[in-house]
Amino acid sequence: MGSRWGVNRTVAQIHALLFLSERAITADEICETLNLARSNVSTSLKELQGWNLARVSHVLGDRRDHFETYKDVWDIFRAVVQERRRREIEPTLSMLRTAVLDSDNAAVAPDQNDPRDRRTLERMREVLEFMETGTSWIDEMNRLDPKTLIKLLKMGARIQQFVRGPVKPLPQPQPGESGGVLFEDDDTQADTDAEIQGETRSQPGERAS
């Protein structure tokens, strides 16, 4: 199942074993239980520790490292969300903010008179706004106790029964006539038509010169 989530199979197996184990276990016990090489187990444990999904504990009278993980699924969920934010979302937000808010100082500044540059900036602003809103929501959820969060989710589900409508279908791809554009709105098509007409009108003058 781990491979379906983009997780290395051995990493997923070890995390599942730690989650199901009633006590902290050693690397040797993991090797014996899962029939894995010690080097493979060591590498996978480091990966889990990097995701904050495995931690070392010590047992009195035993010098060996013992490993355990969160037993609450909400703690696991929050650990994964926080690490994915650090690795994926924050770098993306930084790039988008630089591209959108500091576009005038970019190596190749966008041309405000070019409809294609305006469309590109507008799309990037939409993505930035979406990601900032989602990140703020995640931060608020992480501040809540899991029991409180579950109550809010159940309450939201009950409210949605009165306000939600049918599931909104995704827009169907519409192949564009220029540049292979798959999704075009009316403004995009109007700008494209205007550009084509402008090029058509300029051709006779170019021939005359």
Buried (B, 14 or more C-beta within 10 A) or exposed (E): EBEEEEBBEBBBBBBBBBBEBEEBBBBEBBBEEBEBEEEBBEBBBEBBEEBBBBBEEEEEEEEEEBBBBBEEEBBBBBBBBBBEBEEEBEEEBEEBBEBBEEBEEEEEEBEEEEBBBBBBBEEBBEBBEEBBEEBEEBEEBEEBEBEEBEEEEEEEEEEEEEEEEEEEEEEEEEEBEEEEBEEBEEEBBEBBEEBEEEEEEEEEEEEEE
